[in-house]
Amino acid sequence: MQIQVNSDNHIESSIRLEEWVRTTIESTLERYEEDLTRVEVYLRDENGDKPGPHDLSCRLEARPKGHQPISVLHKADTLEQAIDGAATKLDHALEHLFGKLQGKPRAAAKNTPDRKIDEDGLEAEFLENEQAALNS
């Protein structure tokens, strides 16, 4: 899983900040490491130089293999809170996505031998009922 960190002009980017962001994202999303190709991180100061509540935001965009990107946003008073909050939200969103996928039958399951026998049995029963209806 590749992690790319982007920040606006009002947030001073540094190697230390990028490493901390990567470590936070990797540790929060480690169970999805094989399922994600990339996570984009966008750090932004909403009010620029003016202070204000919840003016720091972190948007995370995850790219699950074979699926549309998932994006979450978290605003907070500090950059650390914004990053932690966004990572938690993304973890929940991915849990929801992959949980839904596990609940759905896979296309390969349709062609299993057991399934084929059931289809043949249903088809035979249908044909018998149709023949009986024609004979009556």
C-alpha positions, 0 to 999 in steps of 0.5 A: 500500500502506497501512502502519498501525503499532500498539504496546502501552503498553510501547513508546513510539510516536513519529513517528520510530519510525513513519516508520522502521517504514514505510520498512523495510516499504516497502523490504523489500516494494516489489516487492509494492506493487501486490499489497498493500492494507495491512500492519498492524504490531503492536509489543509488549514481551512482558515489559512493564517486566521485561527479558529475552531476545527479549521484543520482538516485531513481528507483520506482517499483510499483506492481499494483494488477493483473498487471505486475510491473511498474518501473521508474528511475529518476536521479538528483543532489540531492536525494530529486530531484531524489525522487520527479522526480521518484514519478512524473514519476510513477504517470504518468505511473500509470495514463496511465495504469489505464486510458487505463484500463478504456477505455477498455470494461470489460469482465463482460460487455459482459454478460449484458442483453442488450448485450445478446439481441443484440447478439440474434437480430444479430443472428436472422438477420443473420439466416434470411439473410442466409435462404433468400439466400438459398431460392433464 
